[in-house]
Amino acid sequence: MSHKGNIPDGFRDYGNRHKLKSVSVVCDRCHKTVHGLESSMGTSGFYRMAGIWGMYRESDKEKVVCDECMRKNEKYRKDYGLA
């Protein structure tokens, strides 16, 4: 354990700058509701299709894609060695 409370060694204490919050979003591909996590550092359970993730859009209208749908994308699978 580190000297800062209960934060294990190897983890950072970002304080209030990167609050992790539980969110529910709807996937623009499969239209399922996804319960995930989001902070200013990124997301878990889904992708916001902005920035670098935009290269995996299948439609210009996609804003949110769940992990399950993203892993079905051939380009994503190839780029991340899942093919």
N, C-alpha and C positions, 0 to 999 in steps of 0.2 A: 504494500500500500504506500501511496505517496504521503507526503507531509500535509497535503491539503484535504483533510476530511476523509471521506470514503471513496475517493477517486482512485481506481487501480492504476498502477504504474503502466505507462504506455498510452494512457488516455489523457486527453486534454480537458481542462476546465474552461469552457468558453463563456462561462457566466451567463449573462442575459443576452449576449450578442447573437447566439444561435439557438434560440429556444426550439426544441423539438415539439411538434404538435401533431396530434392525431387528426386525420382528415378523411373525409369520404368524397370520392370523385366518381364521375361516370366516364368510362372508357369510350372514346369516340369511334372505336372499331367494333367492339362487341356489345356496347351499350350496357354492360354490367356495372353495378356499383362496386367500387373497390375501396376497401378500408386500408389506408396506408399512413405513412409518416412523412412530415415535411419540415424542413428548416431552411435557413438561408444557405446551408451547405449542400442541400439537395433533397431528393425524395427517396422513399422506399415503398415498393409495391406498385409503382406507376412511374411514368415518365411525362414531364412537361415537354411538349414537342417544340421547344424553342432552342436557340443556340445550336450546339453540336448535335443534339438529338433530332433536329429538323431534317437531317439527311436521311432519316429512316421513316419520314412521313410517306403514307400511301395516298394521301389527299391533302390539298392545301388547307382544308377545313379542320384537320386534326389538331387539337390543342393538348389532349391528354390521352395516353395509351397505357393500358395495364401491362404488367410484366408478362402475363400469359400471351397476349397478342404480340408484344414486341419480340418475344422469343420465337414466334412463328415467321417473322420477317426474314427472308432469305439473306438480304444484305447484312442485317444485324448478326445472323447466325454465322455467316462467313467471317465477318470482321472480328467476332469474339470467339472464334474457334468452336462453334457449336454445331457446325454442319457435318 
